[in-house]
Amino acid sequence: MSDAYIALETGEVLEGRARSPGETHGELVFTTPYTGYEESLTDPSYEAQVLTFAYPLIGNYGVRAERFESDRVHPSAVVARELTDDVAVWLQEEGIPAVDSVDTRDLVLDIRDGGAMQCGIAAGPDATPEKAREQLSVCPHMSDISDIGDMVSVDDVEVYPAEGDGPTTALIHCGTKKSIISSLNERGSDVHVFPHDVAPAEIEALDPDLLFISNGPGDPANYEATQSLVEHFLGDIPIAGICLGMQIVANAVNGETEKMEFGHRGVNQPVLDERTGQVVMTTQNHGYMVSDAGDLDVTQINVNDDTPEGAESVDMDVITRQYHPEAHPGPHDTLGFFDDVLSMAAAGAHPEATQ
Ligand SMILES: NC(=O)CC[C@H](N)C(=O)O
């Protein structure tokens, strides 16, 4: 007799073992890394999603807070083949439902074939298939969660001072990972973190050298205030962005974004720089893409499916990446992004403009 159920949009109800009790719902997605479960589970980009781990054993090196990318677990639920007790206890303490003993190979194929789908979860001694189906019936589509930025951003400014007198960064927190802040800090940039809907006047009062739009959950179309910020400062202050940040900047310069079938979530996504011919291995976690880069130039593409992974403007001093250059988890091929954007900030101009 199972004590955990996952109701899928296909009508199927999967059975499993409850590792952390609860009833919830969310957009079902998968990620493929063998490691990095602490970083993924605390990445605000996964807000309102049910995260399935393709790798069969999750938790085999424990749980340590110093690896966390935010102050809490963000997925609404977790699905795995096997979760260790360390991770199960962590999720219980966080109040996040978790189900294992699921054939995640089969489930990942379902998601690949059917696309990211809504699902309902019921786990624990009172769980039933009907309760999972009830959760599925109230699960919103990701693009309909218009206030998702409020769920992950900050209410007030937070300042992260760096040693030295590097450029000042105004980071717009749409669900930022901590390692993005630390990647800027350790390169000498004082980072001032603002709410996703901060008024332009607060940024003007700081007079920063760089406007940085962070990663984050949900549909980029639901970050109108952040997009307006980009439109306001475009051409006045150099602008950088990661993942959701690239999508918001593209929307701000006459571009377009759209939902992908099932997205890119892993640490082995190859990206080609079309200017140099170099291929780097990247960490990715996105379910939307830039379908039209507008006034930006696409500089890097995903080798697997040609989707835009880098978009820049020399004239408007913009450098953005769809992947996560900070890794955490993942390969360190792309850390140079932070040097490039801070060079742009220090010079007040895109690096190619200063050659
Ligand atoms: N990691 C992110 O910033 C994700 C961006 C956006 N929410 C997407 O899914 O495409």
The ligand as a Tripos MOL2 file, in Angstrom:
@<TRIPOS>MOLECULE
LIG
   10     9     1     0     0
SMALL
NO_CHARGES

@<TRIPOS>ATOM
      1 N1         16.6980   30.2880  -13.6520 N.am      1 LIG1
      2 C1         15.9130   31.2530  -14.1900 C.2       1 LIG1
      3 O1         16.1740   32.4510  -14.0630 O.2       1 LIG1
      4 C2         14.6750   30.7790  -14.9170 C.3       1 LIG1
      5 C3         14.0920   31.8280  -15.8060 C.3       1 LIG1
      6 C4         12.6370   31.5640  -16.1470 C.3       1 LIG1
      7 N2         11.8100   31.4700  -14.9600 N.3       1 LIG1
      8 C5         12.5440   30.2730  -16.9570 C.2       1 LIG1
      9 O2         12.0800   29.2670  -16.4530 O.co2     1 LIG1
     10 O3         12.9770   30.2640  -18.1110 O.co2     1 LIG1
@<TRIPOS>BOND
     1     1     2 1
     2     2     3 2
     3     2     4 1
     4     4     5 1
     5     5     6 1
     6     6     7 1
     7     6     8 1
     8     8     9 2
     9     8    10 1
@<TRIPOS>SUBSTRUCTURE
     1 LIG1         1 GROUP 0 **** ****
